[in-house]
Amino acid sequence: MKRALWFLLSASLAAGFVNDFVLKDPARTAVDLTAAVVMVLSGVALYLTRSAKKR
C-alpha cells in the first residue's frame, strides 16, 4: 500500500508539472486541482501509515 501511495504522490506531482506545458487553460485548471487533491490525500495517508507503525 505504501508503494501505491508514493506512486500516487509522484504521479500527481508529475501531472501537475507537465500539464503546464501541454494543456490549455480550462483543462490545465482541472488537472491542477485534481493533482493537488491527490497530493494532499496521499500525503495524509502516508503520514497516517507512518504514525500508525510507531504505535
WODA-V340168 format. One line per field, one symbol per residue. phi: phi as a letter, one per 30 degrees, with the letter a starting at -180 (. if undefined). burial: 1 if it has 16 or more other C-alpha atoms within 10 Angstrom, else 0. Layout:
BEGIN
phi = ???
burial = ???
END
This chain:
BEGIN
phi = .dddddddddddddddddddcccdedddddddddddddddddddddddddddddd
burial = 0000110111011011001000000001001100110110011011000000000
END
